[in-house]
């Protein structure tokens, strides 16, 4: 009887598994969700000065650096995740590369500078009727760069305190049509590939967290009482 | 926005830390999706609030703040999760670049000791910045009622964030 009761007792809680779940899996899941929300909106958070996505990062970067020992410990005992982590990071690398190529092409493409120039002239001409609209003639040389980055990040509107906000409100409709050009296709494909990878990885990680929770009786998120008893 | 908040293009807006931090946090939460920081937002509770604030800021041709305010923002960023700090700095840089924010340096010895002792160096720097730009009829944006009152006593025009967004 007493032996039977012992086997029915909850399995021993594992602090190591808790560290995997709280320090590694949950951080990655939260970041993947944010990543997919951004990708759904076409906002790559790509920056021309760094040549990479600002918020969408490699999997290891989604984990607090203080938790990296737990990250490597997780991978040591759960090596089946290594290929999907690498696949995510490769897709991200490809997306960054496609964005860089596209940005360079957009700046070389004469039609972009000609269109921006024409839209800027129209904006400056209409500015007299709107005293709050800032003159952007001083930005004439740099505006195509800003426009190219906005096209890559699918920026639909800008907050009104941004200097080019009123220009963008007038020009975006015309400029965003460039996203339908064949030259944008590799970027769209890379974005979809990353999204697919992230969705699949998120599902697998959630399933694995559930399996670990069941096997080791560790809740999916920390509970204060639970932690206090440990 | 109330009619008393209407300004002329010759004015300059001076940011205290609170409103700038709200602006940054709003973008971090709603543009980048760091929803955990939502509880840190004390004033901007809706898109309407955000729009009123950005329209208010847009009505000033010049915007500036002090180096001390930037340092205080830095301290507040360091209190957040380390892995997200780079993203918050990304928004700070974007805000400064995109709104054409200037930044002025005030030396400690330029600020009266009594003022620094009473208000702290950050508020003292905002007040002194206001006095430095007095001829441009500056407006100081803050969430600190005590600072706003002191600015008014010094003949400066200060506005609380809630007046802008209500």
Interface residues (C-beta under 8 A of the other chain):
Chain A: X27 X33 X34 X37 X38 X43 X45 X47 X54 X55 X61 X62 X63 X64 X65 X66 X131 X132 X134 X158 X159 X160 X161 X162 X163 X164 X165
Chain B: X9 X27 X31 X32 X33 X34 X50 X51 X53 X54 X55 X57 X58 X59 X61 X81 X82 X83 X86 X87 X90 X98 X99 X100
